[in-house]
């Protein structure tokens, strides 16, 4: 299983998989692809403030059909226990997205350098 960061979801929705490394493309094409509900909420907030034209439901719907994307259903209390240990960030979305991946011991596809510095399973 592999988790996707928010910006990766947007890139995939926009058809930009070719801008990602071959290893990342292979993971997306062959692994179970998951997303934290926090990333879904972040997309919706970006839509609400006009930074994205498409809403979160549409992004998830399209990527579920195209890639088999699923929204992670780990219990929120479990994810929060992991997120509490992510003191390197004040961004609640980053903390929850990393926490979801960590809780499952899974890679997280992200370009975010801060995440790469603090999560050894971050890939790009």
C-alpha positions in Angstrom: 0.0 0.0 0.0 1.1 3.5 -0.7 -0.3 6.8 0.5 -0.5 10.0 -1.6 0.0 13.6 -0.3 -2.5 16.2 -1.3 -0.5 17.8 -4.1 0.0 14.3 -5.6 -3.8 13.8 -5.7 -4.2 17.1 -7.5 -1.4 16.3 -10.0 -2.9 12.9 -10.7 -6.3 14.4 -11.2 -4.8 16.8 -13.7 -3.2 14.0 -15.6 0.4 14.8 -14.6 1.6 11.3 -13.6 4.4 11.7 -16.2 6.0 14.4 -14.1 6.7 11.9 -11.4 9.6 9.4 -11.2 9.3 6.0 -12.8 9.4 4.4 -9.3 6.6 6.6 -8.1 4.6 5.8 -11.3 5.1 2.1 -10.7 3.9 2.3 -7.1 0.8 4.2 -8.1 0.1 1.7 -10.9 0.8 -1.5 -8.8 0.2 -0.8 -5.1 -3.0 -0.3 -3.2 -3.3 3.5 -3.3 -4.7 5.2 -0.2 -5.3 8.8 0.9 -5.8 10.2 4.3 -9.2 11.8 4.9 -7.1 14.9 5.9 -5.9 15.2 2.3 -9.5 15.0 1.1 -10.4 17.8 3.5 -7.4 19.9 2.4 -8.5 19.6 -1.2 -12.0 20.7 -0.3 -10.6 23.8 1.6 -8.5 24.7 -1.4 -11.6 24.4 -3.6 -13.6 26.6 -1.2 -11.0 29.4 -1.3 -10.7 29.3 -5.1 -7.3 27.7 -5.4 -8.8 24.5 -7.1 -11.7 24.5 -9.5 -12.7 20.9 -8.7 -14.1 19.8 -5.3 -12.6 16.9 -3.2 -15.5 14.5 -4.0 -14.8 14.8 -7.7 -11.0 14.3 -7.3 -11.6 11.2 -5.1 -14.3 9.8 -7.5 -12.1 10.2 -10.6 -9.0 8.7 -8.9 -10.9 5.9 -7.4 -12.1 4.9 -10.8 -8.7 5.5 -12.6 -6.4 4.1 -9.9 -8.5 2.2 -7.4 -7.8 5.0 -4.9 -9.4 4.5 -1.4 -9.8 6.8 1.5 -8.1 5.3 4.5 -10.5 4.2 7.2 -8.2 3.8 10.1 -9.9 4.9 13.4 -9.3 8.7 13.9 -8.0 8.0 17.5 -5.3 5.7 16.1 -4.2 8.3 13.6 -4.2 11.1 16.2 -1.9 9.0 18.5 0.7 8.9 15.6 0.1 12.6 14.7 0.8 13.7 18.3 4.4 12.5 17.7 4.9 14.7 14.6 6.0 17.8 16.5 8.2 18.9 13.5 5.1 20.5 11.8 2.4 22.9 12.9 0.4 22.0 9.7 -2.4 19.7 10.9 -2.8 18.3 7.4 0.8 17.3 7.1 0.7 15.8 10.6 -2.4 13.7 9.8 -1.3 12.7 6.4 2.1 11.5 7.7 0.4 9.8 10.6 -1.9 7.8 8.4 1.1 6.5 6.4 3.1 5.8 9.6 0.2 4.0 11.3 0.3 1.5 8.4 4.1 1.5 8.0 3.5 2.6 4.4 5.3 4.8 2.0 4.0 8.3 1.4 4.4 9.9 -2.1 5.2 13.5 -1.6 7.5 16.2 -3.0 7.4 18.1 0.4 11.0 18.4 1.6 10.0 18.8 5.3 8.1 15.5 5.2 11.1 13.9 3.5 13.3 15.1 6.4 11.0 13.6 9.0 9.5 10.5 7.4 12.0 8.0 6.1 9.3 6.3 4.0 8.5 9.5 2.0 9.3 9.0 -1.7 9.3 11.2 -4.8 
